[in-house]
Amino acid sequence: MSYELWTGYEHMIWFLLFAGTVFGLYFWRAYVNRQKELNSPLASHRSGHSHIGQVVVLEHGLTNGSGRVRLGNRDWPVRGPNLPPGARARVTGVDGSILLVDRVAA
């Protein structure tokens, strides 16, 4: 008796199962690709390459060639020549997660 209720709807049920599977696989694949991009060590938000060329003001200066600077919403370790607090420095490169800086002529 319950089978008689679904008579004529078999094609629609199979279509809905197929469509749901295709959409599910499509969005799952997009999600996985996005996660790979975000977790990549070369991702621009992680490696600091997007900051190359920016001029920053060092709040605490660089002592013994290292220090920290705030860029965007993150504190970055920096390496470069010894500079006093308030000095301006340009980001010239990246070494792992450390930004390389050099003094800017006044």
C-alpha positions as CSV (number, residue, x, y, z in Angstrom):
1,M,0.0,0.0,0.0
2,S,2.8,2.5,0.8
3,Y,4.4,1.7,-2.6
4,E,1.3,2.8,-4.4
5,L,1.6,6.2,-2.7
6,W,5.0,6.8,-4.5
7,T,3.9,5.5,-7.9
8,G,4.7,8.1,-10.6
9,Y,7.2,9.9,-8.4
10,E,10.2,7.6,-8.9
11,H,11.8,9.8,-11.6
12,M,11.4,12.9,-9.4
13,I,13.0,11.2,-6.4
14,W,15.9,10.0,-8.5
15,F,16.4,13.4,-9.9
16,L,16.3,15.1,-6.5
17,L,18.9,12.5,-5.1
18,F,21.1,13.1,-8.2
19,A,20.8,16.9,-7.9
20,G,21.5,16.9,-4.2
21,T,24.6,14.8,-4.7
22,V,25.9,17.0,-7.5
23,F,25.4,20.2,-5.5
24,G,26.8,18.6,-2.4
25,L,30.0,17.5,-4.2
26,Y,30.4,20.9,-5.9
27,F,30.2,22.9,-2.6
28,W,32.3,20.3,-0.7
29,R,35.1,20.6,-3.4
30,A,35.0,24.4,-3.2
31,Y,35.2,24.2,0.6
32,V,38.2,21.9,0.4
33,N,40.0,24.0,-2.1
34,R,39.5,27.1,0.0
35,Q,40.8,25.4,3.1
36,K,43.9,24.3,1.2
37,E,44.5,27.9,0.1
38,L,44.1,29.2,3.6
39,N,46.3,26.6,5.2
40,S,49.1,27.0,2.6
41,P,52.4,28.3,3.9
42,L,52.5,30.5,0.8
43,A,49.1,32.1,1.4
44,S,49.4,35.9,1.2
45,H,47.7,36.5,4.5
46,R,50.2,34.3,6.2
47,S,53.5,35.0,4.6
48,G,53.6,38.8,4.7
49,H,54.3,39.2,1.0
50,S,51.5,41.7,0.7
51,H,53.4,44.1,3.0
52,I,56.5,44.3,0.8
53,G,57.1,48.0,-0.1
54,Q,55.2,49.4,2.8
55,V,56.8,52.1,5.0
56,V,56.2,51.5,8.7
57,V,57.1,53.6,11.8
58,L,58.8,51.6,14.5
59,E,57.2,52.2,17.8
60,H,60.0,50.4,19.8
61,G,62.8,50.5,17.4
62,L,65.1,47.6,16.4
63,T,67.7,46.4,18.9
64,N,70.3,43.8,18.0
65,G,68.7,43.7,14.5
66,S,65.2,42.5,15.6
67,G,62.0,43.8,16.9
68,R,58.2,43.8,16.3
69,V,55.8,46.0,14.2
70,R,52.0,46.1,13.9
71,L,50.7,45.8,10.4
72,G,47.0,45.4,9.8
73,N,45.6,43.4,12.7
74,R,48.8,41.4,13.4
75,D,52.1,41.9,15.1
76,W,55.0,40.9,12.9
77,P,58.6,40.1,13.9
78,V,61.0,42.2,11.9
79,R,64.7,42.0,11.2
80,G,67.0,44.7,10.0
81,P,69.6,47.3,11.0
82,N,69.5,48.8,14.5
83,L,67.0,51.7,14.4
84,P,65.7,54.0,17.1
85,P,62.1,54.2,18.2
86,G,60.1,56.4,15.8
87,A,62.3,55.6,12.8
88,R,60.7,54.8,9.5
89,A,61.6,51.5,7.8
90,R,60.5,50.0,4.5
91,V,59.5,46.3,4.3
92,T,61.9,44.8,1.7
93,G,61.3,41.1,2.0
94,V,60.1,38.1,4.0
95,D,62.1,35.3,5.6
96,G,59.6,32.7,6.7
97,S,57.3,34.7,9.0
98,I,59.8,37.5,9.7
99,L,59.6,40.7,7.7
100,L,62.9,42.2,6.5
101,V,63.2,45.9,6.8
102,D,65.6,48.6,5.9
103,R,65.9,52.2,6.9
104,V,64.2,54.9,4.9
105,A,66.1,58.1,4.2
106,A,64.5,61.1,5.9
